[in-house]
Amino acid sequence: PAKKEKEVKPTVHKTNFEKDVVYLYQFTRTPMLPSISPFCLKVETWLRLAGLKYENIDHKLKLRSKKGQLPFVEVNGEEIADSTIIMKELAQRYDKDLDAALTQEQRNIAHAMISMLENHLIWVVLSWRSKNTEQMLKGYKINLQHALGSRLPNALLSFFFKFQFSRKCFQGAKKVKAQGLGVHKPEEIEEFGRKDLKVLSELLADKPFFFGDEPTTLDCVAFSVLAQIHFILDEVKYGLKELMQENCPNLVGHVSRIKERCFPDWEDICTKLDLNAHIPKPEPETKENKEGADTEKTAEQEKNESEKELEKDNSNEKTEKKEEKAEKVEENKEKEEAAAAK
């Protein structure tokens, strides 16, 4: 017997992809900011600045890249994982280098600042979250039913979330400890964050963006991290947010400028928790349009019925004429036969 061909499993989740559309797999929205993952927010901000067509895909609590990470993207049937690699690959593929105008010295500064943001300040933020789960949920107004796609009561979900989150944080704490940050007291860790914010504030100074009038990769990364600090409810006491507001107003201004430039749909995102608020939706059918469509449909139906009736009448008329003709032929035939008999 012929051997059955081995079924080849698709290597991407989105098999019916559209050419050159970037499919971004990330976490669900929150009422305070588009994503509480700085890495997801970083990639989405970059995509918007680069002007690439993209669509967000909900990871549904299970979809991960082959490296086990979020975010990841799929483009033209190919997966790209890790936020930094995603931006680098897409920039090369579509000629969208946000740093093209930078000098080598500026590129070196950007590299150092991005390293500080992603390998230090982010850990300061995550350390606070891991030790203040209740405050984190409240600060970002996270609805666990929506975030987890569950119908269970929020109180019950909150209990399980804290338990699971604590376990993950404990595992992550080992990594933080190995890095060096985790061995310190909370107030010492916060002080590290304060110093990072001060460095960023001094570099930005009174410029709109870190290297002038146009945002670069550093602006994307800085925004994605600073937004995690800035967009927390005022009722939740958070030292780094207070520092930004009181001592680093230029960083607050920077966050606002990137928000206004890249996320004009911010309100829709945070109110409706819409992953794809940037994609135009079909216009809802108004009452007038519906009535007009119904009237047009009725008129079309009446027209079709009239045409059918007319066709039927024509058909009947043709049938009657055929029958009359057949009768005349038969009558003539009978007359001819009678004449022949005489």
C-alpha positions as CSV (number, residue, x, y, z in Angstrom):
1,P,0.0,0.0,0.0
2,A,1.1,3.6,-0.7
3,K,2.7,5.4,2.2
4,K,0.6,8.2,3.6
5,E,2.3,11.5,3.3
6,K,3.2,13.0,6.7
7,E,0.9,16.0,7.4
8,V,3.0,19.1,7.7
9,K,1.8,21.3,10.5
10,P,1.7,25.0,9.9
11,T,4.7,26.8,11.4
12,V,2.6,29.9,12.2
13,H,-0.7,30.5,14.0
14,K,-2.1,32.9,11.4
15,T,-2.3,30.7,8.3
16,N,-4.7,33.0,6.3
17,F,-2.3,36.0,6.6
18,E,-2.4,39.0,4.4
19,K,0.8,39.9,2.6
20,D,3.1,42.3,4.5
21,V,0.7,42.7,7.4
22,V,2.4,42.3,10.7
23,Y,0.5,40.2,13.2
24,L,1.4,41.2,16.7
25,Y,0.7,38.6,19.5
26,Q,0.4,40.3,22.8
27,F,-1.5,40.7,26.1
28,T,-5.1,42.1,26.4
29,R,-5.7,45.8,27.0
30,T,-6.2,47.5,30.3
31,P,-8.2,50.6,31.2
32,M,-5.1,52.6,32.1
33,L,-2.7,51.9,29.2
34,P,-2.6,49.7,26.1
35,S,-0.4,47.1,27.6
36,I,1.1,46.5,31.1
37,S,3.9,44.6,29.2
38,P,6.6,47.2,28.4
39,F,7.9,44.9,25.6
40,C,4.5,44.6,24.0
41,L,3.9,48.3,24.2
42,K,7.4,49.0,22.8
43,V,6.8,47.0,19.7
44,E,3.3,48.4,19.1
45,T,4.6,52.0,19.5
46,W,7.5,51.3,17.1
47,L,5.0,49.8,14.5
48,R,2.9,52.9,14.7
49,L,5.9,55.2,14.4
50,A,7.3,53.2,11.5
51,G,3.8,53.3,9.8
52,L,3.6,49.6,9.2
53,K,0.3,47.9,8.7
54,Y,-0.3,45.6,11.6
55,E,-3.0,43.7,13.5
56,N,-3.0,42.7,17.1
57,I,-3.8,39.0,18.0
58,D,-4.9,38.0,21.5
59,H,-2.4,35.4,22.8
60,K,-5.4,33.7,24.6
61,L,-3.2,32.8,27.6
62,K,-1.4,30.1,25.6
63,L,0.1,31.4,22.4
64,R,3.9,32.0,22.7
65,S,6.7,32.2,20.3
66,K,9.0,29.3,19.7
67,K,11.3,30.9,22.3
68,G,8.4,31.0,24.7
69,Q,8.0,34.7,24.7
70,L,5.5,37.5,24.3
71,P,5.4,39.6,22.2
72,F,6.2,37.9,18.9
73,V,5.0,38.7,15.4
74,E,4.2,36.8,12.3
75,V,4.7,38.4,8.9
76,N,4.2,36.6,5.5
77,G,4.1,33.2,7.3
78,E,7.3,33.8,9.3
79,E,7.6,34.2,13.0
80,I,9.9,36.7,14.6
81,A,10.4,36.7,18.4
82,D,11.9,39.1,21.0
83,S,11.0,42.7,20.9
84,T,14.4,44.0,20.0
85,I,14.9,41.5,17.2
86,I,11.4,42.2,15.9
87,M,12.1,45.9,15.5
88,K,15.5,45.2,13.9
89,E,14.2,42.7,11.4
90,L,11.2,44.7,10.4
91,A,13.3,47.9,10.1
92,Q,15.7,46.1,7.7
93,R,13.0,44.4,5.7
94,Y,10.8,47.5,5.2
95,D,13.5,50.2,5.3
96,K,12.1,51.8,8.5
97,D,15.2,52.7,10.5
98,L,14.1,55.3,13.1
99,D,17.7,55.9,14.0
100,A,18.9,56.6,10.4
101,A,19.7,60.3,11.2
102,L,21.7,59.6,14.4
103,T,25.4,60.1,14.6
104,Q,27.5,57.2,15.9
105,E,27.9,58.9,19.3
106,Q,24.1,59.3,19.6
107,R,23.7,55.6,18.7
108,N,26.1,54.7,21.4
109,I,24.2,56.8,23.9
110,A,20.9,55.3,22.8
111,H,22.4,51.8,23.2
112,A,23.5,52.5,26.8
113,M,20.1,54.1,27.7
114,I,18.1,51.2,26.2
115,S,20.3,48.8,28.2
116,M,19.6,50.7,31.4
117,L,15.8,50.8,30.7
118,E,15.4,47.2,29.8
119,N,18.0,45.6,32.0
120,H,17.6,47.7,35.1
121,L,14.6,50.1,35.3
122,I,12.1,47.5,34.1
123,W,13.3,45.2,36.8
124,V,12.7,47.9,39.4
125,V,9.1,48.2,38.1
126,L,8.5,44.5,38.0
127,S,10.0,44.1,41.5
128,W,7.4,46.6,42.9
129,R,4.6,44.7,41.1
130,S,5.7,41.3,42.4
131,K,5.6,42.6,46.0
132,N,2.4,44.7,45.6
133,T,0.0,42.5,43.6
134,E,-3.1,44.0,45.1
135,Q,-1.9,47.5,44.4
136,M,-0.9,46.5,40.9
137,L,-4.4,45.2,40.0
138,K,-5.9,48.3,41.5
139,G,-3.4,50.7,40.0
140,Y,-3.9,49.5,36.4
141,K,-7.7,48.8,37.0
142,I,-7.2,45.3,35.7
143,N,-10.4,43.3,35.2
144,L,-9.3,39.7,35.5
145,Q,-12.5,38.4,33.9
146,H,-11.6,40.3,30.7
147,A,-7.8,39.7,31.0
148,L,-8.2,36.0,31.6
149,G,-11.3,35.4,29.4
150,S,-13.1,33.8,32.3
151,R,-16.7,34.0,33.7
152,L,-15.6,33.2,37.2
153,P,-16.2,36.0,39.8
154,N,-13.4,38.6,40.0
155,A,-12.8,37.9,43.7
156,L,-12.1,34.2,43.0
157,L,-10.0,35.0,40.0
158,S,-8.1,37.6,42.1
159,F,-7.2,34.9,44.6
160,F,-5.9,32.4,42.0
161,F,-4.1,35.2,40.1
162,K,-2.3,36.3,43.3
163,F,-1.3,32.7,44.0
164,Q,-0.1,32.0,40.5
165,F,1.5,35.4,40.1
166,S,3.3,34.9,43.4
167,R,4.7,31.6,42.2
168,K,5.9,33.2,39.0
169,C,7.4,36.1,40.9
170,F,9.2,33.7,43.3
171,Q,10.7,31.9,40.2
172,G,11.5,35.3,38.7
173,A,12.9,36.6,42.0
174,K,15.7,34.0,41.7
175,K,16.7,35.6,38.4
176,V,16.5,39.1,39.9
177,K,18.6,38.0,42.8
178,A,21.2,36.5,40.5
179,Q,21.2,39.8,38.6
180,G,21.9,41.6,41.8
181,L,18.7,43.7,42.2
182,G,16.7,41.1,44.2
183,V,19.1,41.1,47.2
184,H,18.2,44.7,48.1
185,K,15.4,46.2,50.3
186,P,12.4,47.7,48.5
187,E,13.4,51.3,49.4
188,E,16.9,50.6,48.0
189,I,15.5,49.2,44.8
190,E,13.2,52.2,44.4
191,E,16.3,54.5,44.8
192,F,17.9,52.7,41.9
193,G,14.9,53.5,39.9
194,R,15.0,57.2,41.0
195,K,18.6,57.4,39.7
196,D,17.6,55.9,36.3
197,L,14.8,58.4,36.0
198,K,17.2,61.3,36.8
199,V,19.6,60.2,34.1
200,L,16.8,60.0,31.5
201,S,15.5,63.4,32.6
202,E,18.9,65.1,32.2
203,L,19.4,63.5,28.8
204,L,16.0,64.6,27.5
205,A,16.4,68.1,29.0
206,D,14.0,70.5,27.2
207,K,14.0,68.6,23.9
208,P,10.7,67.1,22.5
209,F,12.5,63.8,22.1
210,F,15.8,62.4,23.3
211,F,17.7,63.4,20.1
212,G,15.7,66.3,18.8
213,D,12.4,66.9,17.1
214,E,11.8,63.3,15.9
215,P,11.3,60.2,18.0
216,T,13.8,57.3,17.7
217,T,14.1,53.8,19.0
218,L,15.2,55.1,22.4
219,D,11.9,57.1,22.6
220,C,9.9,54.0,21.9
221,V,11.7,52.0,24.6
222,A,11.6,54.9,27.1
223,F,7.9,55.5,26.5
224,S,7.1,51.8,27.0
225,V,8.8,51.7,30.4
226,L,7.8,55.2,31.6
227,A,4.2,54.6,30.7
228,Q,4.2,51.7,33.2
229,I,5.1,54.2,35.9
230,H,3.0,57.2,34.8
231,F,-0.3,55.5,34.0
232,I,-1.2,54.2,37.5
233,L,-4.2,55.4,39.5
234,D,-3.3,58.4,41.7
235,E,-4.9,56.7,44.6
236,V,-2.2,54.0,44.5
237,K,0.9,55.3,46.2
238,Y,3.9,54.7,44.0
239,G,7.2,56.5,44.7
240,L,8.5,56.5,41.1
241,K,5.3,58.0,39.8
242,E,5.5,60.8,42.4
243,L,9.1,61.4,41.5
244,M,8.3,61.7,37.8
245,Q,5.5,64.2,38.5
246,E,7.4,66.3,41.0
247,N,11.0,66.2,39.8
248,C,11.0,65.0,36.2
249,P,8.1,66.8,34.5
250,N,9.9,66.7,31.2
251,L,9.6,62.9,31.3
252,V,5.8,63.3,31.8
253,G,5.8,65.6,28.8
254,H,7.7,63.0,26.8
255,V,5.2,60.3,27.6
256,S,2.3,62.7,26.6
257,R,3.9,63.5,23.3
258,I,4.5,59.9,22.3
259,K,1.0,59.1,23.4
260,E,-0.6,61.9,21.3
261,R,1.6,61.1,18.3
262,C,1.3,57.3,18.3
263,F,-2.0,56.6,20.0
264,P,-4.7,59.0,18.9
265,D,-7.1,56.1,19.7
266,W,-5.9,55.8,23.3
267,E,-9.4,56.5,24.7
268,D,-11.0,53.8,22.6
269,I,-8.2,51.4,23.5
270,C,-8.6,51.9,27.2
271,T,-12.4,52.4,27.3
272,K,-13.5,49.6,25.0
273,L,-10.3,47.5,25.6
274,D,-10.2,47.1,21.8
275,L,-7.0,45.4,20.6
276,N,-7.5,46.8,17.1
277,A,-9.0,50.2,17.7
278,H,-6.6,51.5,14.9
279,I,-8.3,49.3,12.3
280,P,-11.4,51.0,10.7
281,K,-14.6,49.2,11.5
282,P,-17.6,48.9,9.1
283,E,-20.1,51.6,9.8
284,P,-23.1,50.4,11.9
285,E,-26.4,50.3,9.9
286,T,-28.6,53.4,10.8
287,K,-32.3,53.2,11.0
288,E,-32.7,55.5,7.9
289,N,-30.2,53.3,6.0
290,K,-32.0,50.2,7.1
291,E,-35.4,51.6,6.1
292,G,-34.0,52.8,2.8
293,A,-32.4,49.4,2.2
294,D,-35.7,47.6,3.1
295,T,-37.7,50.0,0.7
296,E,-35.1,49.3,-2.0
297,K,-35.3,45.6,-1.4
298,T,-39.2,45.7,-1.5
299,A,-39.1,47.7,-4.7
300,E,-36.7,45.2,-6.2
301,Q,-38.9,42.2,-5.1
302,E,-42.0,43.9,-6.6
303,K,-40.1,44.6,-9.8
304,N,-39.0,40.9,-10.0
305,E,-42.5,39.7,-9.3
306,S,-43.9,42.0,-12.1
307,E,-41.3,40.7,-14.5
308,K,-42.2,37.2,-13.6
309,E,-45.9,37.9,-14.1
310,L,-45.2,39.5,-17.5
311,E,-43.1,36.5,-18.5
312,K,-45.9,34.2,-17.4
313,D,-48.5,36.2,-19.4
314,N,-46.2,36.2,-22.5
315,S,-45.7,32.5,-22.1
316,N,-49.4,31.8,-21.8
317,E,-50.1,34.0,-24.9
318,K,-47.5,32.1,-26.9
319,T,-49.0,28.8,-25.7
320,E,-52.5,29.9,-26.7
321,K,-51.3,31.0,-30.2
322,K,-49.6,27.6,-30.7
323,E,-52.8,25.9,-29.7
324,E,-54.9,28.0,-32.1
325,K,-52.4,27.3,-34.9
326,A,-52.5,23.6,-34.2
327,E,-56.3,23.7,-34.2
328,K,-56.4,25.5,-37.6
329,V,-53.9,23.0,-39.1
330,E,-56.1,20.1,-37.8
331,E,-59.2,21.8,-39.2
332,N,-57.6,22.3,-42.7
333,K,-56.5,18.7,-42.7
334,E,-60.0,17.5,-42.0
335,K,-61.4,19.7,-44.8
336,E,-58.8,18.3,-47.2
337,E,-59.7,14.7,-46.3
338,A,-63.4,15.4,-46.7
339,A,-62.8,17.0,-50.2
340,A,-60.7,14.0,-51.3
341,A,-63.5,11.6,-50.2
342,K,-66.0,13.3,-52.5
